């Protein structure tokens, strides 16, 4: 069986950048949202378009650091963090979400998250 991996983000601009990266990574320049690499099927969608679907592993891109934007919607956040069957990996600025005051759910998510710092 192939692993199903979803790369999810909140914004179309992020989706375009991730698509470019996945097209290169998978050597599939014509693909839009369904990629394959080795023993994995990789799906790329915005959170809104992935509602109602699941994947074994979900990478959730939360790179917003200037304003909360779409991330302040508890319903949208709930959809985002409940799509993984086995593992959810959240990529974002932990300190920003931990200290922001606009959305209590984001702050709680940051407080409960395990953090791996970028060592570049």
C-alpha distance (Angstrom), angle and dihedral (degrees) to the residues before:
residue distance angle dihedral
X1 . . .
X2 3.78 . .
X3 3.77 122.4 .
X4 3.80 115.4 -117.0
X5 3.79 112.9 -138.3
X6 3.79 124.4 -176.0
X7 3.79 124.2 -160.9
X8 3.79 105.9 -161.2
X9 3.77 131.8 -177.0
X10 3.78 137.0 168.1
X11 3.80 100.7 -127.5
X12 3.80 135.4 54.3
X13 3.80 91.6 -134.0
X14 3.80 89.2 59.7
X15 3.79 89.5 45.7
X16 3.83 90.8 55.7
X17 3.81 92.2 50.5
X18 3.79 92.3 47.1
X19 3.82 90.2 47.5
X20 3.81 90.6 55.3
X21 3.80 90.3 50.4
X22 3.81 94.0 46.8
X23 3.81 92.2 47.4
X24 3.80 89.1 56.4
X25 3.82 95.6 39.9
X26 3.81 93.1 50.2
X27 3.83 95.1 35.8
X28 3.80 88.4 -125.5
X29 3.82 105.9 123.9
X30 3.81 94.9 170.0
X31 3.81 97.0 53.1
X32 3.80 120.2 105.6
X33 3.81 109.7 -177.0
X34 3.84 108.9 -12.8
X35 3.79 118.2 67.0
X36 3.78 135.0 164.8
X37 3.77 131.3 -152.7
X38 3.79 123.3 170.7
X39 3.78 108.7 -48.8
X40 3.82 94.6 -11.4
X41 3.78 137.3 93.1
X42 3.79 108.6 -154.7
X43 3.79 122.6 -158.6
X44 3.80 123.9 -166.1
X45 3.80 118.7 -161.0
X46 3.75 144.2 137.8
X47 3.79 113.1 -102.8
X48 3.81 91.1 -109.3
X49 3.81 93.3 54.8
X50 3.81 93.0 46.6
X51 3.81 93.5 55.6
X52 3.81 110.0 128.3
X53 3.83 93.2 23.9
X54 3.80 132.8 96.9
X55 3.78 137.8 -161.6
X56 3.79 133.5 -167.3
X57 3.79 92.1 -118.3
X58 3.80 125.4 21.4
X59 3.79 126.4 -165.0
X60 3.80 108.0 -163.1
X61 3.79 115.9 -162.7
X62 3.80 111.9 -149.7
X63 3.77 100.0 165.4
X64 3.80 96.7 146.3
X65 3.82 109.7 128.1
X66 3.80 104.7 154.1
X67 3.80 101.2 58.4
X68 3.80 136.0 -6.4
X69 3.82 94.9 -119.4
X70 3.81 113.6 157.2
X71 3.79 90.6 0.2
X72 3.81 92.6 77.5
X73 3.81 92.2 71.9
X74 3.83 109.2 100.6
X75 3.82 90.6 -158.8
X76 3.80 93.1 52.1
X77 3.81 91.0 45.1
X78 3.82 90.5 49.9
X79 3.81 91.0 52.9
X80 3.81 90.0 48.6
X81 3.79 97.2 52.5
X82 3.81 97.8 40.8
X83 3.82 100.9 57.2
X84 3.83 97.8 87.9
X85 3.79 121.3 93.7
X86 3.81 94.7 -166.2
X87 3.79 113.7 -1.3
X88 3.81 138.0 19.6
X89 3.81 120.1 -165.0
X90 3.79 115.7 -170.2
X91 3.79 117.4 -159.3
X92 3.78 116.1 -163.3
X93 3.78 148.2 92.7
X94 3.80 103.3 -56.8
X95 3.82 95.2 -170.3
X96 3.81 92.2 51.9
X97 3.82 92.8 54.0
X98 3.77 92.7 41.4
X99 3.81 93.0 56.0
X100 3.81 102.1 35.3
X101 3.81 116.0 108.9
X102 3.79 104.2 -160.9
X103 3.82 101.9 78.9
X104 3.80 120.4 35.7
X105 3.82 91.5 -167.3
X106 3.81 92.1 59.7
X107 3.78 91.0 48.6
X108 3.83 91.3 50.2
X109 3.80 90.7 48.5
X110 3.82 90.0 52.2
X111 3.82 91.3 47.9
X112 3.82 91.0 53.7
X113 3.81 96.3 43.9
X114 3.76 128.6 104.8
X115 3.80 109.4 -129.7
X116 3.78 129.8 -144.5
X117 3.78 109.7 -175.9
X118 3.78 122.8 -141.6
X119 3.78 106.0 -111.6
X120 3.81 98.4 -162.9
